[in-house]
């Protein structure tokens, strides 16, 4: 087993260091964030930092990188308080990844990356038609993270769209049935294979 201490990886070239550190947390979700500004210009960007914050109320956290350079998605959410979160599936990986390119604000990634805007239940922000699991989100609060200049956005889940067969009677959502994929590092995409579901863990009921 190789040991890489802090002074070693901090000496890596910038992009190598970013790839290395970004890979360490394991598999992450791959989502497309759909937004629109107050003038009607749409934007779409891939995000691997969405995470569950709580079920009651239903909250999701989004981490955005420092806005020392233009962050169109972040700016649009600040303006309108709204966005959509759309699971990336195995049919749209390359299109989704291309949204990470730095397009000018006046260029919509929907058009450039060959993905389709979809509007559901009068939600202001656009969904991705090709995504199979998607939700509308509303901004609750933004928290600046002083240690590295990133931004945590606490988002309320306003509505969820998913294939009927993915929703089990007990509330479990089988995202694998929707071909949802995951990402490791900055650019490596993976499909998944379900191993098992286990019962709710209680003391003294596990395997010996």
N, C-alpha and C positions, 0 to 999 in steps of 0.2 A: 504494500500500500504506500502510495506517495503522499508525503506531507508538504503542503504549500503554505508557508507562513505569510502573514500580512505584508511584511516588507517585500516579499517576493512578488505577490500578485499586484501590489501597488506599483511595482516597477514595470509591469506589462505595458505595452503600447496601448493607447486609449481604447481602441476598438476591441482588441484582444481582451483587455480587462473587463469591458462591458459584457462581452459574450460569456466570459468565464463566470462572473458574478451573477449574471442574469440566469444562468443555467442551474445554479445551486439550489434554488428553492423547489425544484422539481417541476412536474407537469402543471401547466396553468390553463385556464380557460381561454378560448379564442373567440372574441366577440367583435362585431362591427357596431360602432356607435354612430347613429344617424342624427344629424342636427340640421337646423335651418336658422339663418339669421333673420332679423326683423325686416330686412328688405326682400326676403324670399330666396336667398342664395343657399343651396343645400351643400352639405359636407358629409363625408363618410370616412371614418378612420378605424383601423383595427386596433384593439386594445387587449392586452393580456393580463391586466391588473384589476379586473372586476372580481369582487369577493362578497360572500354572504356576511351581512352585519347583524341580522336578526329577523325573526319571523313575526313578531308582534310588538310594534308595527313592522311591516315587511320592508326591509331596508337592504340596499346593496351599496357597497363602497366602490368608488372608482379612483384610482391613483393616476394623476397626470404629471408628466415631467415638468421641470421648471419652464416658465414662460418667458425666458430670456430671448427666445426666437418665437415667431408667430405660432400660436396654437389655436387654429380655427375652431376646432371642436370645443375646446375650453371656453373660448370667447363666446361662442354661440350659446352654450349652456348658461353662462353668466348673464347673457342678454335676455334669454327667453325662459330660463329655468327648466327647460324641457329637453329630453333626448329620447332615443330608442336604443335598446340593447338587443342585438340580433346574433344568435349563435351561428358560428361558421360551421358549415358541413362539408363533407368530402367532395361535393360537386363544385364548390366555389372557392377552394383554397387559394388558387393562384390569383383569382380576381380580388379576393379579400386581402391577400398579402400586398398586392400592388397599391392598395390604399395607403400604405405606409410611406409612399413616395411624397416628396414635398411639392405638391401642386400649388399654384397661386390660388388665392382666395376666390377669385372669380371663376375658377374651373371646378366643377363638381366632380368628385371622385365617382359618383354614381355613373356619370356618362363616360368618364375616362377609363374606368375599370370594368365597364360593361355589367353593372348591377342595376336593378330596377327599383326606382322609388315606389313606395306603396303607402297610402294613407288610410288608416283604419280608425273608426269611431271618432272622427274629427280631431284626432291628436295632431297637434301642430307640426311636430317633427316627423320626418319620413322614416318608415320602416324599410327593410330590405325584403323585397318580394320573394327572393330565392331562399331566404332563411326559413327554417321550419319551426324554430322556437324563438319567439321574440317577445319583448315587453316594452311598455311605455314607462318612462321614469320621469320623476319631477325632483328638482333640486330642493333639498331640505337645508343643507348648510355646507359651506366650504371651509376647510381647515387647512391653513398653510402649515407645512412641516418645515420648521426652521433648520433642521439639521442638514437638509440637502436641497431645499428650495422647491420640493414637489408639492402637489396640492391633493388633498383628500376631499373628494366630493361625496357627501352622504346623500343618497338618492332614494326616494320613496317609490316602490313598485305600484304603479297605478292600474295596470292591466297586463294580462298574459295571454299570448296566442300560441297554441301548440296542437299537434295532431292528437285526435281523440284517443288513439291507441297508445299514446305515450303516458297517459294519466291513469294510474292504478287506483283502485277503490280506496286504498289507505292514504292516498295523497302523494305517493311517490311518483316522481316524473322520471321515466326511463329515457334519458337523453340519448342513449346509444341507439334506440330505435329511430331517432331522428337523424342519425349519422353525424351527430355533433362530434367535432374533433377537438384535440387539445394541442398545446404548443409547449416546447421546451426551448430555453434560450430565447434568442431573438427571431429565429427563422426556421426552426425545425418543427414540422407538423406531424401529428400522430393520430391514428385511429385507436379505438379502445376495444377491450374485450372484458365483458363482465365476468368476474370470478364468482361472487356470491353476494347474497344479502344476509345479514345476521340479525338476530332478534335484539331488542333493546337490552343493553348490558346492565346487570344488577350484581351487587356483591355476592360472591359465593355461588354463582350460577354458571361460571365459565368452565372451560375444559381444564382438567387437572394435569 
